[in-house]
């Protein structure tokens, strides 16, 4: 595949935009041969790369949400660790003196990573689907199956970036709980200063130029592909990894809010996932993010005063 040239144009001169490809699309020359053969049926399915990629990403997110709902290996269902509370540190321990069953380092990383897969996969969909459409347009350079596989490499690279974040978050979690700053049972903050500090840091970061720069990369998949296109499967992985790194830079402080509200608090997890999705895909997403920053600053003040 010859790649994407500067200025948002592909090698054949058609333009690449956030909404897709303008200009001629090549006819589907990869259709099924042999009519009703199994191979032909598979080829017809694979010819709709974007649909297949979208279904695969939806299935991945659903499976991750199901695992989170089950408790992500904590030994308790997430619904039992969910509370609709603005100040979780004021909530009484449901069973004082009790803690979760032994939760190892690997399990903690897995818990965080699955949460990130559940929360972040939907917001990565615009880039991955646009990548699949580019390959669909240049079908002569790759079979349907190869195009689908390359799209999954983009997803793999994206989630690898969030694996790095998950390792760091799990390490921080293992420092906070022995210090008595988080609940061993509910996995939320027990400290007003800790909660206020995280809320304040998240609010300030939401209003920072670095946040804005990272969010621009996440909100412009066409411009991102134009600038960072790499051919082949390793190139696809590199595209996903780079995009994931920008998204980690955009959302890491929002994810840190889970230390305040509870790592398995479904209300907080769903609210943060929705905020991230709005920031990245809604027309006024950047303004919503700044408004959220102001709310977080006020929330930090209220936490100290509570």
N, C-alpha and C positions, 0 to 999 in steps of 0.2 A: 504494500500500500504506500502510495507516494506521500501521504500525510496531509497536513493542513498548512497552508501558507499564511503569512502575515496578512493583517487587514481583514481577517475573518473569511477568507476565500479558500475553497478547496482547490485541489490541483486542476480540476476541470473548469474552474471559474465560477461555480455556483457558490452562493453565499451561505455562511453558517450563522444562524441566529438562535436566540434562546427558544424560539418557538419551533425550531426545526430547520429544514433545508428549503430554501427557495430556489427555484430553478428546476430544470428537468430532472426527473428521476429515471434511472435505468429500468427497463422492463424486467420482469421477473423471469430470468432465464434458467433458474435453478429448479423449476417445477418437477413434479414427480414424473418418472418414466415408468411405464409398465402399468398405468392405471391403478388398479386396486391392490397393488403389491404393498407389503408392509413397509418396504424401504421407501416407496413413493409416498405413503401416508406420513411417515416420519419426516420426510423431506418437506412435505407441505406444511407440517406443523412448524418445523424449524425455519421455514421461509418468513415467518412472522417474528423476527428476532425480538423486536421491542415488546411485543405481547408476552413472549416466553420469558424474557428478562424481567418484565414487570411482575409476572406471576411468581417467578422464582424469588424475587426480592420480597414480595408480600408474604410468601410462605416462610421465608427466613425470619422476617420480623414477627410473624404470628407465632412461630415456634419459640422464639426468644421471649415473647410476652408470656407464653404459656409456662415457660420455665421460671420466669420471674414470679408469676402468679402462684406457682407451687412452692415458692420460697427460695429458689435458686440454690438448693443444697444446704440451707441453714437448718433444716429440721423442723421448721414451722412454716405454714402457708403464709403468704404475704398479707392476706387479709387480716390475719391476727396481729400484724405489725403495722397496720394502717390506722392513722388517726387524722381527722380533719382539724388540725390544730395549727394556729399561727405561731404559738410559742411552745413547741414540743418539750423544751427543757422544764416546763412547769408541770408536765403530765406526770402523775405518780407511776412508779414501776408497778406493772400488773402483778408480778410475783417477786417481791423483794428478795434479794439474796440468791436468786436463780440466774443462771446464765445459759446460753445456748450450748449445745453439745460441741465438742471439740471441732474447731473450724480452722483447717490448715491453711498454709500460705497459698498453695495451688488452688484450693477451693475458693479462697477470697478473691484471687485474681479472676477465676472463672466467673464468680458471681458478678463482679464489676464489669467484665467484658460482655457477658450476656445482657446485662442491663444496657450497656452502650449499643449493642447490636439492636436491641428492641427500640431504643430511643432515637438512634441516629440513622438507621437504615432508611426510613421514609424520606428524610431530608436529603439523602444522597441520590435519591431516585432521578431527579432532573438531569444530573450530570451523566449517570449511567445510561439512561434511556436515550439521551442525545448522542452519546458515544455509540450506542447500538445503531442509531439511525444513520450515523456517518458511515459505519461499516456496511449497513444495508444499501446505502447509496452507491458505495464502491464495491458492490458484490462481486464484480469480476476478479477482485484480488483475494477473495476468501470465500470458502464455502459457508453455508448457513451454520453448520456445526462449529466451524472455526470462529465465526463472528460471535456466536453465543458464548463460546468458551472465553474469548477475549473480553467480553463484557463482564463475565464472572471474575476474571483476573482484576478488573477495575474494582469490583466490589471487595475482592480479597485484599487488595492494597489499601483500600479505604479503611477496612476493619482492622488491618494490622496497625495502622496509626493509632486507633483507639485501644488496641491491645497495649501499646506502650503507655498510654494514659492509665489504663486499668492497673498495670503493674505499680505505677507510682501511687495511685489512689489506695490500693490494697496495702502498700507499705505504710502510708499515713494512717490508715485505719488501725493497723496493728500497734501504732504508737499512741494513738488517742485513747483506746479502750483501757490499756493497763494504767494509764495516768488518771483514770476515773472521769474523763471528760465526755465519754459517750456511754450510753446505756448498753450493758452486755446482753440484754434481752431484746430491747426494741431497736437498737442500733441507731438511735438519734442522740443529739447533743443533750447533755445534762448540765451544761454550763452556759449561763447567760453571756459572760464575756466571749466565750468561743462562738456562740451563735451570732452575737452582734458583730464580732470581727469578720466572720465569713460573709455575713449579709452586707457589711460595709464594703469589704473588698470586692464582692460581686457587683455591687451598685456602682462603685467607682470604675471598675473595669468596663461595665456596660457603656459608660460615657467616654471611654478613653479612645484616642486615635488608633491604638493598636487593635482594639476590638473592631473599630470601623474598617480598618484595612483588611483584617481577616474576613469580616463579613462580606466585603465586596467580592472577594475571591469565591466565597460560597454562593453568592447570589447571581453570579454571572457564568454559568456553565459554558456558554458558547465562547466567551472571551478566554476562559480558562483553557478550553481545549485548543483554541487557536494558538495560544501562547506556549502551552506545555505538551503539545502532541508528541507522542513517541510511537513508532510502529511496532507491531508484533506483540506477543503475549507479555514478554518482560516489560515492554513499553507500556502496555495496558496496566500492569501491576504498578509501575512507577507513576503513572497518571493518578491511579487511585490512592497510592501512598501519599503523593504530594497534596492531593485534594484533601485527604484525611488529615494531614498535618495542619493545613490551613483551618479546617473545621475544629480540630482540637484547640488551636489558638483562639478560635472564635468562641468556643463554648465551655472551656475547661472550668471557668469560675462558676458558670451556671450548674455544672455537674457537681462542683464542690458543695453546693447547697444541700445535697443529699446528706452531708454530715450533720446539717442542722435539722432537717425534717425527718431523716430516717432512711437508711439505705434500702429498706424494703417497704417503705411507706408508699403504697400505690397511688395515693392522692398526690403526693409530691412528684413522684416519677412521671405520672401522666401529665401533670401541669407543666413540668419542665420540658417534656417531649413536645407538647403542644406549642409552647413558647418558642422553642428552637425551630420547629417547622414553620411557624408564622414568620419568624425573623428571616428565614432563608427563601421562602417562596411567595409570601404575600407582597402585593405592590407596595404597601407601607410598612414592610417588615422592619426596616432600619429604624423608623420612628417608633414602632412598637418596642423595639429593643431598648431604645433610649428612655422611653416612658417606664419600662420595667426597671431600668437602672435607678430612676428617681424613686420609684416605689420601694425598691430594696434599701435605699438610703434611709427613707422614712421608717421602714421596718426595723432597721438596725437600731435607730434611736428608740423606737417603741419597745424593743426587746430589753434594752437597759432599764427603761422606765417601768417595765411590767413587774 
